Amino acid sequence: MKKRKISYKQGFVALISSILISSILLGLALSTSSGAFSVRGNLLSREFKKMTVSLAESCIEDTILELSLNYSYSVENKNISIGEYVCTVVSIVHKPENESEHKKIVVITTQATIHSIWATLEVSVEIQNPSFVHEPTTQKIKFVSQKEI
């Protein structure tokens, strides 16, 4: 009876090849999934940014409403609840009135924060003195500029 020699080299090559291929595929899977998580985070941050800008604009609208009712309306750090969120009217600055046109510029600064994403807006509006408006039911308010700080 002849003894056969068993070659283990072929099994070793197959084992090492399968380990290398598995580790490469695992690395690809991990890098793809972490990329998906970062994309999700960026999209969520962008959505929160849009929400904070809209919330700050809501504070501006509320302040313009108050200005239409009270020509000299002024507050600092006033919190306004809108739904479950809160925005802040940081300041209202009245520029000197133009005596010939009976108008003045009012600069409104608002801030909103949602999930650590914040937006600060500064809006300038031109407002007509109601004492000199010919039609008593209309208050003339005109947007001059808006910027995000």
C-alpha positions as CSV (number, residue, x, y, z in Angstrom):
1,M,0.0,0.0,0.0
2,K,1.2,3.4,-1.0
3,K,0.9,6.4,1.2
4,R,-0.4,9.5,-0.3
5,K,1.0,12.9,0.5
6,I,-1.8,15.4,1.3
7,S,-1.0,18.9,0.1
8,Y,-2.2,21.6,2.4
9,K,-1.0,24.5,0.2
10,Q,-4.2,24.6,-1.9
11,G,-6.4,25.0,1.1
12,F,-4.2,27.7,2.6
13,V,-4.4,29.8,-0.5
14,A,-8.2,29.4,-0.6
15,L,-8.5,30.4,3.0
16,I,-6.2,33.5,2.7
17,S,-8.1,34.5,-0.5
18,S,-11.5,34.3,1.2
19,I,-10.2,36.3,4.2
20,L,-8.8,39.1,2.0
21,I,-12.0,39.2,-0.2
22,S,-14.2,39.3,2.9
23,S,-12.2,42.1,4.6
24,I,-12.3,44.2,1.3
25,L,-16.1,43.8,1.1
26,L,-16.5,44.6,4.8
27,G,-14.5,47.8,4.3
28,L,-16.6,48.8,1.3
29,A,-19.8,48.2,3.2
30,L,-18.6,50.2,6.2
31,S,-17.5,53.2,4.2
32,T,-20.7,53.2,2.2
33,S,-22.9,53.1,5.3
34,S,-20.9,55.9,7.1
35,G,-21.2,58.0,3.9
36,A,-25.0,57.5,4.1
37,F,-25.1,58.6,7.7
38,S,-23.1,61.8,6.9
39,V,-25.4,62.6,4.0
40,R,-28.4,62.1,6.3
41,G,-26.9,64.4,8.9
42,N,-26.2,67.1,6.3
43,L,-29.8,66.9,4.9
44,L,-31.2,67.2,8.4
45,S,-29.0,70.2,9.2
46,R,-30.1,71.9,6.0
47,E,-33.8,71.3,6.9
48,F,-33.3,72.7,10.4
49,K,-31.6,75.7,8.9
50,K,-34.6,76.4,6.7
51,M,-36.9,76.0,9.7
52,T,-34.9,78.4,11.8
53,V,-34.9,81.0,9.0
54,S,-38.7,80.7,8.7
55,L,-39.1,80.9,12.4
56,A,-37.0,84.1,12.6
57,E,-39.0,85.5,9.7
58,S,-42.2,84.8,11.7
59,C,-40.8,86.9,14.5
60,I,-40.2,89.7,12.0
61,E,-43.8,89.5,10.7
62,D,-45.1,89.6,14.3
63,T,-43.0,92.7,15.0
64,I,-44.1,94.4,11.8
65,L,-47.7,93.8,12.9
66,E,-47.0,95.4,16.3
67,L,-45.3,98.4,14.4
68,S,-48.4,98.8,12.3
69,L,-50.5,99.1,15.5
70,N,-48.0,101.2,17.5
71,Y,-45.6,103.5,15.5
72,S,-43.1,103.7,18.4
73,Y,-43.2,100.0,19.3
74,S,-39.9,98.9,20.8
75,V,-38.7,95.8,22.7
76,E,-35.5,93.9,23.4
77,N,-35.1,90.2,23.8
78,K,-38.8,89.4,23.5
79,N,-39.5,85.7,23.1
80,I,-42.4,84.7,20.8
81,S,-43.8,81.2,20.9
82,I,-44.8,79.8,17.5
83,G,-46.0,76.3,17.8
84,E,-43.5,74.3,19.8
85,Y,-40.6,76.6,18.9
86,V,-39.5,80.0,20.2
87,C,-38.0,82.9,18.4
88,T,-36.6,86.1,19.9
89,V,-36.9,89.7,18.8
90,V,-33.3,90.7,19.7
91,S,-33.8,94.5,19.0
92,I,-35.8,97.1,17.3
93,V,-33.9,100.2,16.3
94,H,-35.8,103.3,15.2
95,K,-33.8,105.6,12.9
96,P,-34.6,109.4,13.0
97,E,-37.8,110.3,11.2
98,N,-37.6,112.0,7.8
99,E,-39.4,115.2,8.6
100,S,-40.4,116.0,5.1
101,E,-41.9,112.6,4.3
102,H,-42.9,111.6,7.8
103,K,-41.3,108.2,7.4
104,K,-38.6,106.4,9.3
105,I,-36.5,103.3,9.0
106,V,-36.9,100.6,11.6
107,V,-34.2,97.9,11.9
108,I,-35.6,94.6,13.4
109,T,-33.2,91.9,14.5
110,T,-34.6,88.4,15.3
111,Q,-33.0,85.1,16.2
112,A,-34.3,81.5,16.2
113,T,-32.7,78.2,17.2
114,I,-33.8,74.7,16.5
115,H,-31.7,71.7,17.6
116,S,-28.5,73.8,17.9
117,I,-29.0,75.3,14.4
118,W,-29.6,79.0,14.6
119,A,-30.4,81.9,12.3
120,T,-30.2,85.6,13.0
121,L,-32.0,88.0,10.6
122,E,-31.9,91.7,10.3
123,V,-34.6,93.5,8.4
124,S,-35.0,97.2,7.6
125,V,-38.5,98.5,7.0
126,E,-39.7,102.0,6.1
127,I,-42.7,102.9,8.1
128,Q,-45.1,105.9,7.6
129,N,-46.1,108.0,10.5
130,P,-49.8,107.2,11.0
131,S,-50.5,110.8,12.0
132,F,-49.7,111.9,8.4
133,V,-51.4,109.0,6.5
134,H,-54.3,110.3,4.4
135,E,-56.2,107.0,4.6
136,P,-56.5,106.2,8.3
137,T,-57.0,102.4,7.7
138,T,-53.8,101.8,5.9
139,Q,-50.4,101.9,7.5
140,K,-47.6,102.1,4.8
141,I,-44.8,99.7,5.6
142,K,-42.2,98.9,3.0
143,F,-39.3,96.4,3.2
144,V,-36.0,98.0,2.5
145,S,-33.5,95.2,3.1
146,Q,-33.1,91.8,4.7
147,K,-30.0,89.9,5.5
148,E,-28.8,87.0,7.6
149,I,-26.2,87.8,10.1
